[in-house]
Amino acid sequence: LPFLTAAVMAACSGLTIVEGELVGDPLERAALQSVRWLMVSTDLMASKVGKGADRLQVLRRFPFASELQRMAVVVRHQGPGVGHLQPAPAGAPFPLQHDRWLALAKGSCEALEPRLRQVPEDFQATQDKLTKAGFRVLCLAAKELPAETIKGGDASHIPRETIESDLEFCGLLALRNSIKPEVPKTIKQLRRSYHRVLMITGDHPLTACQVATQVCMSECKFLVLESAGGATSSTDRGKDSPLEQRAPLEWRSCDDHGKSSKAFAPEKLRDLARKYALCVPGWSLGQLSDEEVGILAPFVTVFARVSPQQKELVVTALNKTSHTVMVGDGTNDVGALKKA
């Protein structure tokens, strides 16, 4: 892997050390271990032990935010800049020693694509292929910051927009959480006992639909609610965007690349849900009125790419027609758990 790719995987995270133990998101720990970097101390990473190592010191961190779907860090890089499993520069042992400032970012492809200096031609196609296979896909990006922007090693004054703009594409990171063997059986038992099981997640719609199929939440093909124009909008419904001006919504199949579609009609939801499993992304949910969400929620199997506020909105809508039992394992779920 190129150095910048390994650097993002190693340093752009929320990992920390507590009583000598590496603590944090299991997927971020897996990414750090996959490039064989070490966390020497909190906010200090090294490519190896001893001389000749690349070292990254985190100077400023913008933690991952569900609303923004991305995180970023500013680091000081010292070392040769050797990528993962790449040979050292020819000649003297480490003739080039960097001492520079880097901006590292990772997040959803939708969030980082507009911030890339140049987008690869196969960017969208590769993302679709990975998400349809059930992978969680993160976009990795980075850039070198001019030395004059870091005054005395202080990065606190740099605007976030400066850090997260004009980034160099560093790759797509594909992550998979293995499904526990007992999950499909448990889901089947719940469904047989007339409990309706649905998923509310921040992951990509195609990833969520594939996982939902694997855990037996539905045997039907999925339809995803999208804007008729193909563009995605904000995950939150804006006060300055009247519902009358919203883009038309339509249901599209996950399997035919959107070639066929069905118009969104609340009065036809019951019949549609008998033939298909339905998935609603946050950007489409944000265009619906509370009344429409209330009509839609009882028929949807997957809500994907939703914000914490939208999770609360969905659970509140479900509670109007039934009792909701929710399982959540992150801070993003707290609001919705209180509503359940």
Beta strands, then each sheet from edge to edge (+ up, - down):
strand 1: 16-18
strand 2: 21-23
strand 3: 38-41
strand 4: 44-46
strand 5: 55-65
strand 6: 70-79
strand 7: 98-107
strand 8: 136-145
strand 9: 168-175
strand 10: 199-200
strand 11: 222-227
strand 12: 249-253
strand 13: 261-263
strand 14: 277-281
strand 15: 302-304
sheet 1: 1+ 2-
sheet 2: 3+ 4- 5+ 6- 7+ 8- 9+
sheet 3: 10+ 15+ 14+ 11+ 12- 13+
end
